[in-house]
Amino acid sequence: MSAPEGAAGRAVLDRLSTSLALKALLAVAAAIVVLTVPAWAGDYWTRILTGVCMWAGLALAWNIIGGYAGYISFGHAAFFGIGAYATALLMQPERHWSFFLTLPVGAAAAAAVAAVVGWPTLKLRGAYFAIATWAMAEALLQLATVVDFTGGSSGLTIPVFASSAFFYYAMLLAAVLSYAISYLLLERSRFGYKVKAARDDEATARSMGIDTTRVKIQAFVLSAVIPAVFGGINAYWITFINPRSVLGAEVTDQMVVMALVGGLGHAWGPALGAAALYGVNRQFLAWFGDTTSYIAMVGVLVALVVLFLPDGLVSLSPRARRMRLVRRLIPRPRSGTGRR
């Protein structure tokens, strides 16, 4: 290797090491900021960021079945409600379970329901699957309204634990674990390739030896366990639940919109969508009160995303694979004319 080539190689290595060091420094600084939120943000912003963590996890859960598996579910509120009611029922004074022990119970119950419901419904496609999952959620909503042990329409009250920092860290930990596990399973494992293959061409995937029914049920179960955990944490956080608050269609609607706005089928898109929409939602409530302005804003935002960012907010990243319309709108600088 000649001296100029060696010098060029060293320069490239120096730039690479500098870039890695800068990224590591930024990651450490971001981690410090996130981990110290309760110390400097105040109770109001801590609660908002707690909500961001929760909705980021819920949008991720819907993205697993809607983005990676390609099935539009309108019933994911059912799993959120199952987790919420598991925590609320087990923490009643006559049972007095520890909060941490209720979370795996709710997750297991949601997984069982998803497996039972998913086995027949995942053989459906398009609107048929969407209607089936919507019917499941509505059935659970009506059941929770009429039976006695759920408190009916009057709901259930949970023992109060007044610590914003505790719930912030609980939601943050659940979100981090959910994203880490989902990323490893769906982006860095054979399971993720099987899910995408079943989504893109199920007949071809089956001809290659993939048990598509089993893979789809596993993806559905994974997408059900995550909202059940967040539902349990949320129930303890807000201290009161009723069927409409945890099983209502509005819960699923927000999951869908956040995943769509952030970037459907992308690993980190749901987090971007949740941060953007939940933050705007809280500000609208603070400025205008409980009005319909937020709904109108979401409609406009979704329309703009569909028109200009078909891949969601995640496509604003310089490394995004596709920025079709945006790249056409942004003029590219012309190359210099001095070089020949």
PEQUI-V518135 format. One record per residue. N is the residue number from 1. OMEGA is omega in radians with two decimals (NA if undefined). BURIAL is # if it has 9 or more other C-alpha atoms within 8 Angstrom, else .. Layout:
# PEQUI-V518135
n:N omega:OMEGA burial:BURIAL
n:N omega:OMEGA burial:BURIAL
This chain:
# PEQUI-V518135
n:1 omega:-3.13 burial:.
n:2 omega:-3.12 burial:.
n:3 omega:3.11 burial:.
n:4 omega:3.13 burial:.
n:5 omega:3.11 burial:.
n:6 omega:3.11 burial:#
n:7 omega:3.12 burial:.
n:8 omega:3.11 burial:.
n:9 omega:3.11 burial:.
n:10 omega:3.12 burial:.
n:11 omega:3.12 burial:.
n:12 omega:3.12 burial:.
n:13 omega:3.12 burial:.
n:14 omega:3.12 burial:.
n:15 omega:3.14 burial:.
n:16 omega:3.13 burial:.
n:17 omega:3.09 burial:.
n:18 omega:3.12 burial:.
n:19 omega:3.12 burial:.
n:20 omega:3.13 burial:.
n:21 omega:3.12 burial:.
n:22 omega:3.12 burial:.
n:23 omega:3.12 burial:.
n:24 omega:3.12 burial:.
n:25 omega:3.12 burial:.
n:26 omega:3.13 burial:.
n:27 omega:3.12 burial:.
n:28 omega:3.13 burial:.
n:29 omega:3.12 burial:.
n:30 omega:3.12 burial:.
n:31 omega:3.12 burial:.
n:32 omega:3.14 burial:.
n:33 omega:-3.10 burial:.
n:34 omega:-3.07 burial:.
n:35 omega:-3.11 burial:.
n:36 omega:-3.11 burial:.
n:37 omega:-3.12 burial:#
n:38 omega:-3.09 burial:#
n:39 omega:-3.05 burial:.
n:40 omega:-3.01 burial:.
n:41 omega:-3.06 burial:#
n:42 omega:-3.04 burial:#
n:43 omega:-3.09 burial:.
n:44 omega:-3.10 burial:.
n:45 omega:3.05 burial:.
n:46 omega:3.11 burial:#
n:47 omega:3.10 burial:#
n:48 omega:3.14 burial:#
n:49 omega:3.02 burial:#
n:50 omega:3.09 burial:#
n:51 omega:3.09 burial:#
n:52 omega:3.12 burial:#
n:53 omega:-3.12 burial:#
n:54 omega:-3.09 burial:#
n:55 omega:3.03 burial:#
n:56 omega:3.10 burial:#
n:57 omega:3.14 burial:#
n:58 omega:3.10 burial:#
n:59 omega:3.07 burial:#
n:60 omega:-3.13 burial:#
n:61 omega:3.13 burial:#
n:62 omega:3.14 burial:#
n:63 omega:3.14 burial:#
n:64 omega:-3.12 burial:#
n:65 omega:-3.09 burial:#
n:66 omega:-3.10 burial:#
n:67 omega:-3.07 burial:#
n:68 omega:-3.11 burial:#
n:69 omega:3.07 burial:#
n:70 omega:3.12 burial:.
n:71 omega:-3.14 burial:#
n:72 omega:-3.13 burial:#
n:73 omega:3.03 burial:#
n:74 omega:-3.07 burial:#
n:75 omega:-3.08 burial:#
n:76 omega:3.04 burial:#
n:77 omega:3.14 burial:#
n:78 omega:-3.11 burial:#
n:79 omega:3.04 burial:#
n:80 omega:3.13 burial:#
n:81 omega:3.10 burial:#
n:82 omega:3.10 burial:#
n:83 omega:-3.14 burial:#
n:84 omega:-3.11 burial:#
n:85 omega:3.08 burial:#
n:86 omega:3.11 burial:#
n:87 omega:-3.10 burial:#
n:88 omega:-3.10 burial:#
n:89 omega:-3.09 burial:#
n:90 omega:3.12 burial:#
n:91 omega:3.07 burial:#
n:92 omega:-3.06 burial:#
n:93 omega:-3.11 burial:.
n:94 omega:3.10 burial:.
n:95 omega:3.00 burial:.
n:96 omega:3.06 burial:.
n:97 omega:3.00 burial:#
n:98 omega:-3.14 burial:.
n:99 omega:-3.07 burial:#
n:100 omega:3.12 burial:.
n:101 omega:-3.14 burial:.
n:102 omega:-3.07 burial:#
n:103 omega:3.09 burial:#
n:104 omega:3.09 burial:#
n:105 omega:3.10 burial:#
n:106 omega:3.12 burial:#
n:107 omega:3.13 burial:#
n:108 omega:3.12 burial:#
n:109 omega:3.12 burial:#
n:110 omega:3.11 burial:#
n:111 omega:3.13 burial:#
n:112 omega:3.12 burial:#
n:113 omega:-3.13 burial:.
n:114 omega:3.13 burial:#
n:115 omega:-3.12 burial:#
n:116 omega:-3.12 burial:.
n:117 omega:-3.07 burial:.
n:118 omega:-3.08 burial:#
n:119 omega:3.09 burial:#
n:120 omega:-2.99 burial:.
n:121 omega:-3.13 burial:#
n:122 omega:2.99 burial:#
n:123 omega:3.09 burial:.
n:124 omega:3.12 burial:.
n:125 omega:3.00 burial:.
n:126 omega:-3.05 burial:.
n:127 omega:-3.11 burial:.
n:128 omega:3.09 burial:.
n:129 omega:3.13 burial:#
n:130 omega:3.13 burial:#
n:131 omega:-3.13 burial:#
n:132 omega:3.13 burial:#
n:133 omega:3.06 burial:#
n:134 omega:3.12 burial:#
n:135 omega:3.10 burial:#
n:136 omega:-3.14 burial:#
n:137 omega:3.13 burial:#
n:138 omega:3.12 burial:#
n:139 omega:3.11 burial:.
n:140 omega:3.10 burial:#
n:141 omega:-3.14 burial:#
n:142 omega:3.13 burial:#
n:143 omega:3.13 burial:.
n:144 omega:-3.13 burial:#
n:145 omega:-3.00 burial:#
n:146 omega:-3.10 burial:.
n:147 omega:-3.05 burial:#
n:148 omega:-2.98 burial:.
n:149 omega:3.07 burial:.
n:150 omega:-3.06 burial:#
n:151 omega:3.13 burial:#
n:152 omega:3.14 burial:#
n:153 omega:3.11 burial:#
n:154 omega:3.07 burial:.
n:155 omega:-3.12 burial:#
n:156 omega:3.05 burial:#
n:157 omega:-3.09 burial:.
n:158 omega:3.10 burial:#
n:159 omega:-3.03 burial:.
n:160 omega:3.00 burial:.
n:161 omega:-2.97 burial:.
n:162 omega:3.09 burial:.
n:163 omega:3.13 burial:.
n:164 omega:-3.13 burial:#
n:165 omega:-3.13 burial:.
n:166 omega:-3.09 burial:.
n:167 omega:3.05 burial:#
n:168 omega:-3.13 burial:#
n:169 omega:3.10 burial:#
n:170 omega:3.11 burial:#
n:171 omega:-3.14 burial:#
n:172 omega:-3.14 burial:#
n:173 omega:3.12 burial:.
n:174 omega:3.14 burial:#
n:175 omega:-3.13 burial:#
n:176 omega:3.13 burial:.
n:177 omega:3.14 burial:.
n:178 omega:-3.14 burial:#
n:179 omega:-3.14 burial:#
n:180 omega:-3.13 burial:.
n:181 omega:3.14 burial:.
n:182 omega:3.13 burial:#
n:183 omega:-3.14 burial:#
n:184 omega:-3.09 burial:#
n:185 omega:-2.99 burial:#
n:186 omega:-3.12 burial:#
n:187 omega:-3.04 burial:#
n:188 omega:3.14 burial:.
n:189 omega:3.12 burial:#
n:190 omega:3.13 burial:.
n:191 omega:3.13 burial:#
n:192 omega:3.11 burial:#
n:193 omega:3.11 burial:#
n:194 omega:3.13 burial:#
n:195 omega:-3.13 burial:#
n:196 omega:3.11 burial:#
n:197 omega:3.10 burial:#
n:198 omega:3.11 burial:#
n:199 omega:-3.02 burial:#
n:200 omega:-3.13 burial:.
n:201 omega:-3.03 burial:.
n:202 omega:-3.12 burial:#
n:203 omega:3.12 burial:.
n:204 omega:3.11 burial:.
n:205 omega:3.14 burial:#
n:206 omega:3.13 burial:#
n:207 omega:3.11 burial:.
n:208 omega:3.06 burial:.
n:209 omega:3.13 burial:.
n:210 omega:3.06 burial:#
n:211 omega:-2.99 burial:.
n:212 omega:3.12 burial:#
n:213 omega:3.14 burial:#
n:214 omega:-3.13 burial:.
n:215 omega:-3.13 burial:#
n:216 omega:3.10 burial:#
n:217 omega:3.11 burial:#
n:218 omega:3.10 burial:#
n:219 omega:3.13 burial:#
n:220 omega:3.11 burial:#
n:221 omega:3.11 burial:#
n:222 omega:-3.14 burial:#
n:223 omega:3.11 burial:#
n:224 omega:-3.10 burial:#
n:225 omega:-3.07 burial:#
n:226 omega:3.12 burial:#
n:227 omega:3.09 burial:#
n:228 omega:3.11 burial:#
n:229 omega:3.13 burial:#
n:230 omega:3.08 burial:#
n:231 omega:3.09 burial:#
n:232 omega:3.12 burial:#
n:233 omega:-3.13 burial:#
n:234 omega:3.14 burial:#
n:235 omega:3.12 burial:#
n:236 omega:-3.12 burial:#
n:237 omega:-3.05 burial:.
n:238 omega:3.02 burial:.
n:239 omega:3.10 burial:#
n:240 omega:3.09 burial:#
n:241 omega:2.94 burial:#
n:242 omega:-3.04 burial:#
n:243 omega:-3.08 burial:#
n:244 omega:-3.05 burial:.
n:245 omega:-3.08 burial:.
n:246 omega:3.14 burial:#
n:247 omega:-3.10 burial:#
n:248 omega:-3.12 burial:#
n:249 omega:-3.13 burial:#
n:250 omega:3.13 burial:.
n:251 omega:3.11 burial:#
n:252 omega:-3.11 burial:#
n:253 omega:-3.13 burial:#
n:254 omega:3.05 burial:#
n:255 omega:-3.10 burial:#
n:256 omega:-3.08 burial:#
n:257 omega:-3.14 burial:#
n:258 omega:3.11 burial:#
n:259 omega:-3.14 burial:#
n:260 omega:-3.13 burial:#
n:261 omega:-3.13 burial:#
n:262 omega:-3.12 burial:#
n:263 omega:-3.07 burial:#
n:264 omega:3.11 burial:#
n:265 omega:3.09 burial:#
n:266 omega:-3.05 burial:#
n:267 omega:-3.03 burial:.
n:268 omega:-3.14 burial:#
n:269 omega:-3.14 burial:#
n:270 omega:3.12 burial:#
n:271 omega:3.11 burial:#
n:272 omega:3.13 burial:#
n:273 omega:3.14 burial:#
n:274 omega:-3.13 burial:#
n:275 omega:-3.10 burial:#
n:276 omega:-3.02 burial:.
n:277 omega:-3.13 burial:#
n:278 omega:3.10 burial:#
n:279 omega:3.11 burial:#
n:280 omega:3.12 burial:#
n:281 omega:-3.14 burial:#
n:282 omega:3.14 burial:#
n:283 omega:3.08 burial:.
n:284 omega:3.12 burial:#
n:285 omega:3.14 burial:#
n:286 omega:-3.08 burial:.
n:287 omega:-2.98 burial:.
n:288 omega:-3.08 burial:.
n:289 omega:-3.09 burial:.
n:290 omega:-3.10 burial:.
n:291 omega:3.12 burial:.
n:292 omega:-3.12 burial:.
n:293 omega:-3.11 burial:.
n:294 omega:3.14 burial:#
n:295 omega:3.11 burial:.
n:296 omega:3.13 burial:.
n:297 omega:3.14 burial:.
n:298 omega:3.11 burial:#
n:299 omega:3.10 burial:.
n:300 omega:-3.12 burial:.
n:301 omega:3.12 burial:#
n:302 omega:3.12 burial:#
n:303 omega:3.13 burial:.
n:304 omega:3.13 burial:#
n:305 omega:-3.14 burial:#
n:306 omega:-3.10 burial:#
n:307 omega:-2.97 burial:.
n:308 omega:3.14 burial:.
n:309 omega:-3.08 burial:#
n:310 omega:3.08 burial:.
n:311 omega:3.11 burial:#
n:312 omega:-3.11 burial:#
n:313 omega:-3.12 burial:#
n:314 omega:-3.14 burial:#
n:315 omega:3.05 burial:#
n:316 omega:3.11 burial:.
n:317 omega:3.12 burial:.
n:318 omega:-3.11 burial:.
n:319 omega:3.14 burial:.
n:320 omega:-3.10 burial:#
n:321 omega:-3.06 burial:.
n:322 omega:2.98 burial:.
n:323 omega:-2.89 burial:#
n:324 omega:-3.05 burial:.
n:325 omega:-3.11 burial:.
n:326 omega:-3.13 burial:#
n:327 omega:3.09 burial:.
n:328 omega:-3.10 burial:.
n:329 omega:-3.11 burial:.
n:330 omega:-3.13 burial:.
n:331 omega:3.12 burial:.
n:332 omega:3.11 burial:.
n:333 omega:3.10 burial:.
n:334 omega:3.12 burial:.
n:335 omega:-3.12 burial:.
n:336 omega:-3.11 burial:.
n:337 omega:-3.09 burial:.
n:338 omega:-3.13 burial:.
n:339 omega:-3.12 burial:.
n:340 omega:NA burial:.
